[in-house]
Amino acid sequence: MRRKTIAAGVSIQQAIALLIQNEAALRAQQIETDKQWKKARAESERRFARIEADLEQIKAILRELPEAIRQKIRFQPAK
């Protein structure tokens, strides 16, 4: 009995084997992409945390700035 073939004389078994190889390669790429994504996300979270901390320090300095200027120029509020 003759085997069934698909395009260009490739047997079904060969096509299935190729499909399995391609699926395995795709999965390996997905795993690597996931690792890179997680690494990039962790780095972004660290950077944002540092930026937020810096922003809080800047806000604290700006809140104190008017009083520091008053003291520097020896401003006396009207009584």
N, C-alpha and C positions, 0 to 999 in steps of 0.2 A: 504494500500500500504506500502510495506516495504521500509525503508530508505536505501539509498546507503551507504555503509561503505568502509573504506579503511583499511589498515593493522591493524591487531589485534583488529578488531571490533570497531575502533574509528570512530565516525561519522564525516561527513564533517564539521558540525558546530563546533564540538570539535577541529578539526584540524585547522579550521580558527581562533577559539578563541586562541589556542596555538600560532599560527603564529602571531597574533596581540600582544600577551603578549611578545613574543620573540622580535618583532620589537620595542616595547616600551622599553624593557630592553636594547636593543642594542643602541637605541637613547639616553637613559640616560647615558650609558657608553661613548658614543661619546661626549656628552655635558661635562661630567666630564673630559675626556681626553683633550678636547679643552681648558677648564679652566686651567688645569695643564700646557699645552703647552704654553698658553699665559703668564702664570706666569713665567715659566722657560725662555721664550724668553725675557721678560722684565728684568729679573735679568741678563741675558747674555748681553743685551744691556747696562745696567748700568755698568757692570764689564768692558766691552770693552771700554766704554767711559772713565772710570777711568784709565785703562791701557794706552789708547792713551794720556791722559793728562799727566800721569807720563812719558811716552816716550818723549813727547815734552819738559818736564823739563830736562830730562837727556840729550837730544840733545843740549839744550841751555847750559848746564854745560860743555858738551864736546867741544862745539864751543869756549867757553871762556878758556878752559884748557891750550892750548899752551901759551897764553899771561900770564896767571897766573903763569905758570912755569917759563917763562922768567923773570918775575918780582921777583919771589922768589929767583932765582939764580943770579939775577942782570946781566942778559945777555945783552950785548951791541952789537947791530948789526953793522957790518962793514960799514964804510962810504966811 
